[in-house]
Amino acid sequence: MEDRVYICALFLAKEWSLFMVDFVPLHCHSVFSFHAGVCTVKELVHRAKTLGMQSVALTDTNRMSGLILFYLECVQQGIKPILGVELTNPREPGEHIVLLAKNAEGYGDLCEVITYRHLDPHFSFSRVFEKEWPNLFFFTSFPHLLELMAATPNRANLYGELINNSELTRNRSRVLEQKAGTLGVPLIVSNNSYFLESSEWDLHRTLTAIGLSSTLSRLEPDEIAAKNAYFMSSEQMGRSFFNHREAISNTRQLADQCNAMLTLNEWILPEIDVPEGTTPDALLAGYAREGLEENYGGTREYARAKQIQEMELGVISRLGYPSYFLIVKDIRDWANGKLSNAYRRPRDCSILRGSAANSITFYNLGVSDLDPIRYDLYFQRFLNEDRASPPDADLDFGWDERDQVIDYIIDKWGEDRVAITCTTNHFRTRAAFRETAKVYGYSEEQVTQIMKSQKTRIERLEDSEISKIGSITKRIKGRPRFLGQHPGGLLITNDPIWRHVALERSGGEKDRVITQIDMYNGIDELGLIKFDVLGNGSLSVLRDALGQLEDQSLPDPNVWDLEKCCHDPLVQDIIAKGRTKGVFYIESPAQTRLNKKAQAQTFEELTITSSLVRPAGASYCSVFIDRHRKMKEGIKDWDFLHPSLEPLLKETHDVCAFQEDVTKICHHIAGLSYKKSDSVRKMMNSLHEGDVPSEQWKRTAEEFIAGCMGNKGLTRAQATELWTRVSSFYGFSFCKSHSASYAQLSFKCTYLKAYYPAQFLSAVISNNHGLYTRDAYLNEARRWGVRILPIQINESGIKYWGKFNWIRPGLMHIRSLTQKSQDAIVLEREREGPFNNLENFITRMKIDRHEVEKLILVGAFDSFGMSQPEMLYLLDGIYGKGSSYKSALFSARLRDLHPGLHDYTLTEKCLNELHLLGFMLSGNILEILDLHPGSKSAIPANEAHKYVGKGVKVFGWPVTERIHVTSTGEPMQFLSVEDKTGVVDVLFWPRNYKRFGDVLAKPGPYEIWGQIVEDWGTFSLEAHSIKAAEWRPNQVDFELASDRLKDSFQNYTYADIEPVAAA
């Protein structure tokens, strides 16, 4: 018996040793193989670590987006990272070759090859591999590609890849093994894994179907990975390839030769050309000192300004950033010369925002308009010698001028040295649900209906009839979906940028070159420095409004004179009363309420309130308002927590309002270094997101408290209270210079609205800029005494035009009127004079018939003295009844129209305009809404202050809304509702939001019941109940044609409404 046990044990040990092999997974995909890979980089490395593997490769398809993240995770886990990529054939996407980097130079080669793959339209395997790549290894499982590669200079680094996870791969591997033997090419084995467990195959199939815009039932076997294409252990691979031990061993030999040790976190600053005999340091110092004399010469602040300037220049020089400052100056100088005009001074062309505006150097270079001494700005928030990251200067330009600036940078530095940082777009819940349902065979209409019918969140659909889709939706949510273009982060290098990071194209109209790695997944670690060139709609609004004034030969308002704008009594009154709809950054309901409560009028006050309204400062708002209003009345009934805080928090009345308040307190009160102080500030966001371990937080708290007691003599109770204040300032907030930079623009815009409302609001609408709809801005214009004129073919330009007390809408928002036709109409009118009649217009323009119809229906030809039905009849005659074109908007009844037919009713015209413009010109939607029975018992919005504490009903259109999650995790909603008299803010607390969320999902108009409450002079409605109103215009000669038409009119989107033909 004992002999038998012994023999059995020997057999099992021998069998066990047979399958215990030294295998290295060299072909693995992560979620960065978009629409295919299932596991995250962290999960992949963790699995390799758990299985006892010493090395692992990441080889995502045509993509290096996760490679630096993978490298860092491997280093942290003590595993050797092997950097690779799976390269597919553009003409045969199912065929691929895997590339692995031998060394750091090989990493650059990977970047270069992938960049070729995405940017070169003539890319092919034969072209790219006719060059020798000595720092790369290659392997493929496709026999004909093995033969192709064996005929290139890269044969010495070539392997054949055996895969054994499906019948398809087994058959291919048999042929490849024979081909490799003939060619004398060594073999390796892999499982080409896309997921960690076989149970994740369904998720892989779903992602693949989404990527292919297919359904699960239509997927072909060669379009998806096998069910066994999961991350196998060494033992499993030993069993799968028990007769290919040499090929298994080759994975270890190949891995041992891959030693891509990257140099990370060393900043690569572009070098600039400087005059012979000087240096970037000297050139920067010269410019800065010239600006110092211009800005401070002869003032009492000169000595202090000079001291600060020299301190900054020293820090900048020691950190090696003079070139950075000179590049930013060059960009701003070019824009100033290119974009300014008579009324638009260089200072109005761009804004330096963010912490960079704290720098007196940027101020003296003419890059910033903020005086750091006057506004007490904190340079150390931007740059200090403890700071590990490079400077980060954000330059805003007009949204439609930003591309000119980017083109200048590319032209100056060269296409091969400039790229835009990408952003990684992830699946959100609703998109994940929609796409998943479609691959399971649901139509778009069915998916829309399901989503509308669900009163609970999509994540909670497990108990519904589509529970499987709901379950997969939760697993897909948050996964990378595609790459986008950063709003303005440009990277500039001294050598070809594709040696540092792989590139691809963004798609879209501009089709810019973007990186494959975003700022959260490795750009900083690669040492690439970002220059932010951003678009700002309000700078375009400012430009267009000033342009109208210049064209009308009105006096130059000199809005660049900030002192004048900030001290104008009318401007201050408008801000304090919250009449700032359309004004940059201070038009939101939350901001206008806070400004009214705080009676914010001055530049300093607006700088504070525009930061306090952000999430981090929200808890301090009531304390600030109470103290600030009392201080305005000369009452001070509070004391600073400790006298040492007064120099730091004097203007904010002992509350934290800005990011640097945290940094200042940590450094000056607790005695922490700048680096540690800034890390505490950054830790706030991590704490908010649950990313900071509690033990680390406790250690920081103790260090802070001990520092306050030892450095400034606070008692433990005081230090603990101060820590409580500092640590509660978490979440998003502004640094002071960012808030101040935007306050400058807010005052300039408010000045224009105060004195030139027609020009200003027309510019807001033309630039599609702002928080509200076009209709809301037109109603705002009416409240400011501005008339809205009709569209007129001989008067309307492309954009909206304001003059005196009227606004003339432009052609730009007419549905389906192409940009080409808009340009042609204006150009023809300028060259050949006005159009005489409809026939004259058609003869001269020769544009599509359906575009002429649109112009007729928005009233563009009404001045010609014919009714719209008569013009449509004439149009039919001009184009010919036998024309192959059939109007999509009108029925066969048009063939029976005849001259003298009555014009459309007012309601019919309004419907046509709503369909084609998105708003009414012939009538005011709010006036028509006033005819609704629901309005009879409703209070006017502008009289809410008369009903404090009383139960009332309001009736109107929703114009803006915001969902807010409370500290307990419950959602609530803020809603603004408009009637013809004004806007009232409505609050749905969590309990009522839960009750009426399905009603709030409907478009309105709404009947809302609740109680009017007052808070520091602001009035809002705390809602108790709500009903979506039944909507039918009260006009006897009009009946809605169908339920669909009624529903579309209720939706107030009018995307599907057909204009109503005359009977």
NORCOR-V991297 format. One record per residue. N is the residue number from 1. PSI is psi in whole degrees, -180 to 180 (NA if undefined). BURIAL is b if it has 24 or more other ideal C-beta (glycine too) atoms within 12 Angstrom, else e. Layout:
N/PSI/BURIAL, N/PSI/BURIAL
This chain:
1/-46/e, 2/-36/e, 3/-40/e, 4/-43/e, 5/-42/e, 6/-45/e, 7/-40/e, 8/-42/e, 9/-41/e, 10/-40/e, 11/-46/e, 12/-40/e, 13/-41/e, 14/-42/e, 15/-41/e, 16/-44/e, 17/-27/e, 18/-35/e, 19/-9/b, 20/97/e, 21/161/b, 22/81/b, 23/140/b, 24/122/b, 25/114/b, 26/-1/b, 27/87/b, 28/140/b, 29/151/b, 30/-173/b, 31/-15/b, 32/-3/b, 33/84/b, 34/137/b, 35/30/b, 36/-57/b, 37/144/b, 38/-39/b, 39/150/b, 40/166/b, 41/-43/b, 42/-41/b, 43/-39/b, 44/-48/b, 45/-40/b, 46/-40/b, 47/-43/b, 48/-41/b, 49/-44/e, 50/-35/e, 51/5/b, 52/18/e, 53/144/b, 54/-17/e, 55/154/b, 56/148/b, 57/151/b, 58/124/b, 59/69/b, 60/157/b, 61/114/b, 62/28/b, 63/138/b, 64/21/b, 65/-33/b, 66/7/b, 67/-40/b, 68/-39/b, 69/-43/b, 70/-45/b, 71/-47/b, 72/-39/b, 73/-40/b, 74/-44/b, 75/-42/e, 76/-35/e, 77/-2/b, 78/29/e, 79/144/b, 80/122/b, 81/134/b, 82/118/b, 83/124/b, 84/-177/b, 85/147/b, 86/118/b, 87/122/b, 88/159/b, 89/120/b, 90/-31/e, 91/-20/e, 92/79/e, 93/-23/e, 94/-14/b, 95/141/b, 96/159/b, 97/137/b, 98/135/b, 99/134/b, 100/140/b, 101/128/b, 102/-35/b, 103/-173/b, 104/-37/e, 105/-35/e, 106/-34/b, 107/-44/b, 108/-36/b, 109/-41/b, 110/-47/b, 111/-43/b, 112/-46/b, 113/-46/b, 114/-38/b, 115/-45/b, 116/-44/b, 117/-36/b, 118/-27/b, 119/-25/b, 120/112/e, 121/-17/e, 122/17/e, 123/138/b, 124/158/e, 125/-44/b, 126/-37/e, 127/-46/e, 128/-31/b, 129/6/b, 130/-16/e, 131/147/e, 132/134/e, 133/83/b, 134/-15/e, 135/16/b, 136/148/b, 137/153/b, 138/141/b, 139/152/b, 140/152/b, 141/5/b, 142/118/b, 143/-45/b, 144/-29/e, 145/-34/b, 146/-42/b, 147/-41/b, 148/-47/b, 149/-32/b, 150/-19/b, 151/7/e, 152/171/b, 153/-4/e, 154/13/b, 155/-37/b, 156/-22/e, 157/24/b, 158/141/b, 159/152/b, 160/143/b, 161/121/b, 162/129/b, 163/138/b, 164/48/b, 165/4/b, 166/168/e, 167/-38/e, 168/-48/b, 169/-33/b, 170/-45/e, 171/-42/e, 172/-39/b, 173/-35/b, 174/-45/e, 175/-42/e, 176/-39/b, 177/-40/b, 178/-43/e, 179/-42/b, 180/-39/b, 181/-40/e, 182/-40/e, 183/-13/b, 184/33/e, 185/129/b, 186/162/b, 187/152/b, 188/170/b, 189/153/b, 190/171/b, 191/3/b, 192/63/b, 193/139/b, 194/-13/b, 195/170/b, 196/-33/b, 197/149/e, 198/-23/e, 199/-13/e, 200/6/b, 201/-41/b, 202/-39/b, 203/-41/b, 204/-45/b, 205/-41/b, 206/-46/b, 207/-42/b, 208/-43/b, 209/-39/b, 210/-46/b, 211/-32/b, 212/3/b, 213/44/e, 214/-177/e, 215/163/e, 216/-37/b, 217/-20/e, 218/-1/e, 219/134/b, 220/153/e, 221/-35/e, 222/1/e, 223/-13/b, 224/160/b, 225/157/b, 226/159/b, 227/-25/b, 228/10/b, 229/54/b, 230/173/b, 231/103/b, 232/151/b, 233/169/b, 234/-40/b, 235/-44/e, 236/-40/b, 237/-34/b, 238/-40/b, 239/-42/b, 240/-32/b, 241/46/b, 242/-22/e, 243/18/e, 244/52/b, 245/-33/b, 246/-41/e, 247/-35/b, 248/-46/b, 249/-32/b, 250/-26/b, 251/-39/b, 252/-44/b, 253/-42/e, 254/-44/b, 255/-38/b, 256/-25/e, 257/-5/b, 258/107/b, 259/62/e, 260/87/b, 261/107/e, 262/147/b, 263/111/e, 264/163/b, 265/29/e, 266/115/e, 267/135/b, 268/98/b, 269/128/b, 270/140/b, 271/145/e, 272/157/b, 273/131/e, 274/156/e, 275/148/e, 276/137/e, 277/2/e, 278/179/e, 279/162/e, 280/-38/b, 281/-48/b, 282/-39/e, 283/-44/b, 284/-46/b, 285/-40/b, 286/-47/e, 287/-44/b, 288/-40/b, 289/-32/b, 290/-45/e, 291/-35/b, 292/-45/b, 293/-40/e, 294/-41/e, 295/-33/b, 296/-7/b, 297/130/e, 298/4/e, 299/163/e, 300/-12/e, 301/1/e, 302/-48/e, 303/-44/e, 304/-42/e, 305/-41/b, 306/-42/b, 307/-45/e, 308/-41/b, 309/-46/b, 310/-36/e, 311/-46/b, 312/-45/b, 313/-37/b, 314/-45/e, 315/-46/b, 316/-43/b, 317/-46/b, 318/-31/e, 319/-10/b, 320/29/b, 321/15/b, 322/-40/b, 323/-37/b, 324/-48/b, 325/-38/b, 326/-35/b, 327/-44/b, 328/-42/b, 329/-42/b, 330/-43/b, 331/-46/b, 332/-41/b, 333/-42/b, 334/-45/b, 335/-40/b, 336/-42/b, 337/-28/e, 338/-36/e, 339/-16/b, 340/162/b, 341/-164/e, 342/-45/e, 343/-15/b, 344/99/b, 345/161/b, 346/-33/e, 347/-18/b, 348/0/b, 349/-27/b, 350/167/b, 351/133/b, 352/116/b, 353/-177/b, 354/-169/b, 355/-17/b, 356/-29/b, 357/-6/b, 358/-15/b, 359/125/b, 360/-24/b, 361/-47/b, 362/-36/b, 363/-45/b, 364/-20/b, 365/-8/b, 366/12/b, 367/-35/b, 368/150/b, 369/3/b, 370/126/b, 371/108/b, 372/-27/b, 373/-47/b, 374/-40/b, 375/10/b, 376/57/b, 377/151/b, 378/99/b, 379/-37/b, 380/-20/b, 381/-29/b, 382/-47/b, 383/135/b, 384/165/b, 385/-11/e, 386/-10/e, 387/130/b, 388/-30/e, 389/158/b, 390/170/b, 391/155/b, 392/95/b, 393/124/b, 394/117/b, 395/120/b, 396/136/b, 397/168/b, 398/142/b, 399/-32/b, 400/6/e, 401/-13/b, 402/-40/b, 403/-32/b, 404/-41/b, 405/-43/b, 406/-43/b, 407/-39/b, 408/-44/b, 409/-43/b, 410/-43/b, 411/-39/e, 412/-43/e, 413/-21/b, 414/140/e, 415/-30/e, 416/-1/e, 417/5/b, 418/135/b, 419/159/b, 420/137/b, 421/138/b, 422/166/b, 423/147/b, 424/116/b, 425/131/e, 426/158/b, 427/127/b, 428/168/e, 429/-51/b, 430/-40/e, 431/-40/b, 432/-43/b, 433/-46/b, 434/-48/b, 435/-39/b, 436/-45/b, 437/-38/b, 438/-39/b, 439/-18/b, 440/7/b, 441/-1/e, 442/142/b, 443/166/e, 444/-43/e, 445/-41/e, 446/-42/e, 447/-45/b, 448/-42/e, 449/-42/e, 450/-46/b, 451/-36/b, 452/-33/e, 453/-17/e, 454/124/b, 455/-12/e, 456/171/e, 457/151/e, 458/-33/b, 459/-17/b, 460/27/e, 461/7/b, 462/-31/e, 463/4/e, 464/180/e, 465/-14/e, 466/46/b, 467/-36/e, 468/-40/b, 469/-42/b, 470/-39/b, 471/-44/b, 472/-35/b, 473/-44/b, 474/-33/b, 475/-29/b, 476/-32/b, 477/131/b, 478/-8/e, 479/148/b, 480/141/b, 481/-49/b, 482/168/b, 483/142/b, 484/-174/b, 485/128/b, 486/145/b, 487/-22/b, 488/12/b, 489/102/b, 490/139/b, 491/134/b, 492/132/b, 493/167/b, 494/-25/b, 495/177/e, 496/125/b, 497/-24/b, 498/5/b, 499/-13/b, 500/-35/b, 501/142/b, 502/147/b, 503/157/b, 504/-177/b, 505/149/b, 506/-18/b, 507/-175/e, 508/-174/e, 509/-45/e, 510/-31/e, 511/54/e, 512/159/b, 513/125/b, 514/160/b, 515/161/b, 516/-9/b, 517/132/b, 518/-180/b, 519/-12/b, 520/-11/e, 521/22/b, 522/-10/b, 523/-45/b, 524/-42/b, 525/-31/b, 526/-11/b, 527/12/b, 528/126/b, 529/133/b, 530/136/b, 531/116/b, 532/118/b, 533/105/b, 534/157/b, 535/138/b, 536/114/b, 537/-33/b, 538/-26/b, 539/-34/b, 540/-38/b, 541/-47/b, 542/-47/b, 543/-47/b, 544/-38/b, 545/-45/b, 546/-35/b, 547/-39/b, 548/-43/b, 549/-41/b, 550/-45/e, 551/-29/e, 552/6/e, 553/32/e, 554/159/e, 555/144/e, 556/120/e, 557/-10/b, 558/51/e, 559/-14/b, 560/-17/b, 561/88/e, 562/-36/b, 563/-45/e, 564/-46/e, 565/-43/b, 566/-27/b, 567/7/e, 568/124/b, 569/-39/e, 570/-41/e, 571/-46/b, 572/-39/b, 573/-40/e, 574/-43/b, 575/-44/b, 576/-29/b, 577/0/b, 578/26/b, 579/52/b, 580/27/b, 581/127/b, 582/-13/b, 583/129/b, 584/127/b, 585/-5/b, 586/29/b, 587/-10/b, 588/152/b, 589/-41/b, 590/-42/b, 591/-42/b, 592/-37/b, 593/-45/b, 594/-41/b, 595/-39/b, 596/-43/b, 597/-42/b, 598/-5/b, 599/45/b, 600/124/b, 601/-35/b, 602/167/b, 603/-43/b, 604/-41/b, 605/-43/b, 606/-35/b, 607/-41/b, 608/-49/b, 609/-32/b, 610/-12/b, 611/-39/b, 612/-28/b, 613/-14/b, 614/162/b, 615/-40/b, 616/-35/b, 617/-4/b, 618/-38/b, 619/-15/b, 620/-7/b, 621/-49/b, 622/-38/e, 623/-45/b, 624/-46/b, 625/-47/b, 626/-49/b, 627/-39/b, 628/-44/b, 629/-36/b, 630/-40/e, 631/-35/e, 632/-28/e, 633/8/e, 634/18/e, 635/128/e, 636/101/e, 637/29/e, 638/161/e, 639/155/e, 640/145/b, 641/-36/b, 642/142/b, 643/-28/e, 644/-14/b, 645/-19/b, 646/-45/e, 647/-24/e, 648/-35/b, 649/24/b, 650/-50/e, 651/-21/b, 652/12/b, 653/46/b, 654/27/b, 655/154/b, 656/126/b, 657/-27/b, 658/160/b, 659/-43/b, 660/-13/b, 661/-39/b, 662/-47/b, 663/-43/b, 664/-46/b, 665/-44/b, 666/-40/b, 667/-52/b, 668/-29/b, 669/-48/b, 670/-11/b, 671/18/b, 672/156/b, 673/164/e, 674/-41/b, 675/-46/e, 676/-39/b, 677/-43/b, 678/-32/b, 679/-33/b, 680/-43/b, 681/-46/b, 682/-31/b, 683/-25/b, 684/-46/b, 685/-39/e, 686/-39/e, 687/-41/b, 688/-35/e, 689/2/e, 690/26/e, 691/-12/e, 692/124/e, 693/140/e, 694/-35/e, 695/-40/e, 696/-39/e, 697/-41/b, 698/-40/e, 699/-40/e, 700/-41/b, 701/-44/b, 702/-39/e, 703/-41/b, 704/-49/b, 705/-45/b, 706/-39/e, 707/-43/b, 708/-41/b, 709/-42/b, 710/-32/e, 711/-41/e, 712/3/b, 713/25/e, 714/148/b, 715/164/e, 716/-37/e, 717/-42/e, 718/-44/b, 719/-39/b, 720/-42/e, 721/-40/e, 722/-40/b, 723/-39/b, 724/-42/e, 725/-47/b, 726/-45/b, 727/-17/b, 728/-7/b, 729/64/b, 730/165/b, 731/-171/b, 732/136/e, 733/173/b, 734/151/b, 735/159/b, 736/-42/b, 737/-33/b, 738/-48/b, 739/-42/b, 740/-39/b, 741/-43/b, 742/-30/b, 743/-35/b, 744/-50/b, 745/-35/b, 746/-43/b, 747/-40/b, 748/-45/b, 749/-40/b, 750/-37/b, 751/-44/b, 752/-39/b, 753/-37/b, 754/-42/b, 755/-18/b, 756/62/b, 757/-35/b, 758/-47/b, 759/-40/b, 760/-51/b, 761/-31/b, 762/-36/b, 763/-37/b, 764/-46/b, 765/-42/b, 766/-33/b, 767/7/b, 768/38/b, 769/137/b, 770/176/b, 771/-21/b, 772/172/b, 773/165/b, 774/-41/b, 775/-41/b, 776/-38/b, 777/-34/b, 778/-40/b, 779/-37/b, 780/-41/b, 781/-43/b, 782/-40/b, 783/-23/b, 784/14/b, 785/19/e, 786/128/b, 787/145/b, 788/113/b, 789/163/b, 790/164/b, 791/134/b, 792/126/b, 793/-27/b, 794/-1/b, 795/-34/b, 796/132/b, 797/-161/b, 798/-46/b, 799/171/b, 800/150/b, 801/128/b, 802/139/b, 803/139/b, 804/-116/e, 805/34/e, 806/159/b, 807/130/b, 808/115/b, 809/149/b, 810/-174/b, 811/-8/b, 812/-24/b, 813/11/b, 814/121/b, 815/129/b, 816/4/b, 817/112/b, 818/157/e, 819/-37/e, 820/-43/e, 821/-39/b, 822/-48/b, 823/-42/e, 824/-40/b, 825/-49/b, 826/-42/b, 827/-43/e, 828/-41/b, 829/-40/b, 830/-36/e, 831/-46/e, 832/2/e, 833/178/e, 834/160/e, 835/139/b, 836/-35/e, 837/-177/e, 838/-43/b, 839/-42/e, 840/-40/e, 841/-48/b, 842/-40/b, 843/-42/e, 844/-34/e, 845/-40/b, 846/45/e, 847/170/b, 848/146/e, 849/-43/b, 850/-26/b, 851/-37/b, 852/-41/b, 853/-44/b, 854/-43/b, 855/-39/b, 856/-46/b, 857/-19/b, 858/5/b, 859/15/b, 860/-24/b, 861/10/b, 862/-27/b, 863/-9/e, 864/-1/b, 865/13/e, 866/153/b, 867/160/b, 868/-42/b, 869/-37/b, 870/-40/b, 871/-35/b, 872/-37/b, 873/-46/b, 874/-41/b, 875/-40/b, 876/-37/b, 877/-38/e, 878/-43/b, 879/-18/b, 880/132/e, 881/-21/e, 882/8/e, 883/147/e, 884/-18/e, 885/130/e, 886/125/e, 887/133/b, 888/-14/e, 889/-21/b, 890/150/b, 891/-175/e, 892/-12/e, 893/-25/e, 894/-25/b, 895/-18/e, 896/0/e, 897/152/b, 898/154/e, 899/144/e, 900/-1/e, 901/140/e, 902/148/e, 903/165/b, 904/153/b, 905/167/b, 906/-43/b, 907/-39/b, 908/-41/b, 909/-41/b, 910/-41/b, 911/-42/b, 912/-43/b, 913/-41/b, 914/-39/b, 915/-41/b, 916/-21/b, 917/-28/b, 918/1/b, 919/167/b, 920/142/b, 921/-37/b, 922/-23/b, 923/169/b, 924/121/b, 925/-33/b, 926/-31/b, 927/-42/e, 928/-39/b, 929/-30/b, 930/-18/b, 931/-11/b, 932/138/b, 933/-31/e, 934/-19/b, 935/-14/b, 936/-38/e, 937/9/e, 938/147/b, 939/148/b, 940/144/b, 941/-36/b, 942/3/e, 943/17/e, 944/-32/b, 945/-17/b, 946/-8/e, 947/28/b, 948/129/e, 949/-1/e, 950/152/e, 951/128/e, 952/173/b, 953/138/b, 954/155/b, 955/126/b, 956/-176/b, 957/140/b, 958/133/b, 959/-23/b, 960/155/b, 961/158/b, 962/128/b, 963/132/e, 964/137/e, 965/123/e, 966/172/e, 967/-20/e, 968/5/e, 969/11/e, 970/137/e, 971/145/e, 972/171/b, 973/137/b, 974/133/b, 975/139/b, 976/128/b, 977/136/b, 978/134/b, 979/-171/b, 980/-14/b, 981/-20/b, 982/-156/b, 983/139/b, 984/138/b, 985/137/b, 986/136/b, 987/128/b, 988/103/b, 989/162/b, 990/-42/e, 991/-46/e, 992/-28/b, 993/-39/b, 994/-38/e, 995/-39/e, 996/16/b, 997/-36/b, 998/-34/e, 999/-41/b, 1000/-20/b, 1001/-16/b, 1002/158/e, 1003/-16/b, 1004/-179/b, 1005/166/b, 1006/144/b, 1007/121/b, 1008/130/b, 1009/142/b, 1010/-162/b, 1011/136/b, 1012/129/b, 1013/152/b, 1014/141/e, 1015/103/e, 1016/46/b, 1017/3/e, 1018/150/b, 1019/135/b, 1020/167/b, 1021/120/b, 1022/109/b, 1023/139/b, 1024/-34/b, 1025/164/b, 1026/149/b, 1027/134/b, 1028/123/b, 1029/143/b, 1030/128/e, 1031/119/b, 1032/114/e, 1033/138/b, 1034/77/e, 1035/126/e, 1036/-27/e, 1037/17/e, 1038/130/b, 1039/136/e, 1040/133/e, 1041/-31/e, 1042/167/e, 1043/-35/e, 1044/-42/e, 1045/-41/b, 1046/-47/e, 1047/-41/e, 1048/-38/b, 1049/-38/b, 1050/-38/b, 1051/-22/b, 1052/24/b, 1053/-34/e, 1054/20/b, 1055/-28/e, 1056/7/e, 1057/133/b, 1058/137/b, 1059/152/b, 1060/121/b, 1061/149/b, 1062/148/b, 1063/NA/e
